[in-house]
Amino acid sequence: MSRETTKQVAPISPDELVGLQRELMPPEVIETFNRYIGERALNGRAVINQDDIVEDLKSQGLDGGDIFEKGWLNVEGIYKDAGWKVEYNAPAYNETGRSYFTFTVPNEKA
C-alpha cells in the first residue's frame, strides 16, 4: 500500500484549544449563553443556572446526552477569551444544590 500524499497532522496546542472548542460547539450554545448573560447581567455580573441552559438547548432540538458528552457546557475558556471572568460552581457529590455559572466583568465589583 503506497501513499501518494502524506498529510501532516500536529497535536493541538493549549493555545489552539479554545479556538477549536469554539469551532466544534453548535452556535445555539453560544447564542443561548449570550442571551442569558444579556438578560441577567446586573452591575457587571450574571449568574446562570446550568439547568436553565440545558432545558433551553434541549427545547432548541439539541440532544441532552450530547450537551454533556460533547462538553458543550464547557464555555469558560471561550468566554474568558472574550474578556469575561467565568466561574462554574457545582455541589459536591454529597451535597444538594444546583450548578451555575457566574460571568463577571473583570475589575468590576460584584
Contacts in CASP RR format, 6 or more apart in sequence:
PFRMAT RR
TARGET T0000
AUTHOR 0000-0000-0000
METHOD contacts of the structure
MODEL  1
MSRETTKQVAPISPDELVGLQRELMPPEVIETFNRYIGERALNGRAVINQ
DDIVEDLKSQGLDGGDIFEKGWLNVEGIYKDAGWKVEYNAPAYNETGRSY
FTFTVPNEKA
12 20 0 8 1.000
18 77 0 8 1.000
18 78 0 8 1.000
18 80 0 8 1.000
18 81 0 8 1.000
19 78 0 8 1.000
19 81 0 8 1.000
21 74 0 8 1.000
21 77 0 8 1.000
21 78 0 8 1.000
22 30 0 8 1.000
22 78 0 8 1.000
24 70 0 8 1.000
25 72 0 8 1.000
25 75 0 8 1.000
25 78 0 8 1.000
26 62 0 8 1.000
26 72 0 8 1.000
28 57 0 8 1.000
28 60 0 8 1.000
28 62 0 8 1.000
29 57 0 8 1.000
29 62 0 8 1.000
29 72 0 8 1.000
29 73 0 8 1.000
29 75 0 8 1.000
30 75 0 8 1.000
30 78 0 8 1.000
32 53 0 8 1.000
32 56 0 8 1.000
32 57 0 8 1.000
32 60 0 8 1.000
33 48 0 8 1.000
33 53 0 8 1.000
33 75 0 8 1.000
33 79 0 8 1.000
33 101 0 8 1.000
36 46 0 8 1.000
36 48 0 8 1.000
36 52 0 8 1.000
36 53 0 8 1.000
36 56 0 8 1.000
37 46 0 8 1.000
37 48 0 8 1.000
37 103 0 8 1.000
38 46 0 8 1.000
40 46 0 8 1.000
40 47 0 8 1.000
40 48 0 8 1.000
41 103 0 8 1.000
43 108 0 8 1.000
43 109 0 8 1.000
43 110 0 8 1.000
44 104 0 8 1.000
44 105 0 8 1.000
44 108 0 8 1.000
44 110 0 8 1.000
45 102 0 8 1.000
45 103 0 8 1.000
45 104 0 8 1.000
45 105 0 8 1.000
45 108 0 8 1.000
45 110 0 8 1.000
46 102 0 8 1.000
46 103 0 8 1.000
46 104 0 8 1.000
47 100 0 8 1.000
47 101 0 8 1.000
47 102 0 8 1.000
47 103 0 8 1.000
48 100 0 8 1.000
48 101 0 8 1.000
48 102 0 8 1.000
48 103 0 8 1.000
49 98 0 8 1.000
49 99 0 8 1.000
49 100 0 8 1.000
50 73 0 8 1.000
50 90 0 8 1.000
50 98 0 8 1.000
50 99 0 8 1.000
50 100 0 8 1.000
50 101 0 8 1.000
51 98 0 8 1.000
51 99 0 8 1.000
53 73 0 8 1.000
53 101 0 8 1.000
54 64 0 8 1.000
54 67 0 8 1.000
54 73 0 8 1.000
57 64 0 8 1.000
57 67 0 8 1.000
57 72 0 8 1.000
58 64 0 8 1.000
58 67 0 8 1.000
62 72 0 8 1.000
66 72 0 8 1.000
67 73 0 8 1.000
75 86 0 8 1.000
75 101 0 8 1.000
76 86 0 8 1.000
76 88 0 8 1.000
76 101 0 8 1.000
77 86 0 8 1.000
79 86 0 8 1.000
79 103 0 8 1.000
80 86 0 8 1.000
83 106 0 8 1.000
84 103 0 8 1.000
84 104 0 8 1.000
84 105 0 8 1.000
84 106 0 8 1.000
85 103 0 8 1.000
85 104 0 8 1.000
85 105 0 8 1.000
85 106 0 8 1.000
86 101 0 8 1.000
86 102 0 8 1.000
86 103 0 8 1.000
86 104 0 8 1.000
87 101 0 8 1.000
87 102 0 8 1.000
87 104 0 8 1.000
88 99 0 8 1.000
88 100 0 8 1.000
88 101 0 8 1.000
88 102 0 8 1.000
89 99 0 8 1.000
89 100 0 8 1.000
89 101 0 8 1.000
89 102 0 8 1.000
90 99 0 8 1.000
91 97 0 8 1.000
91 98 0 8 1.000
91 99 0 8 1.000
104 110 0 8 1.000
END
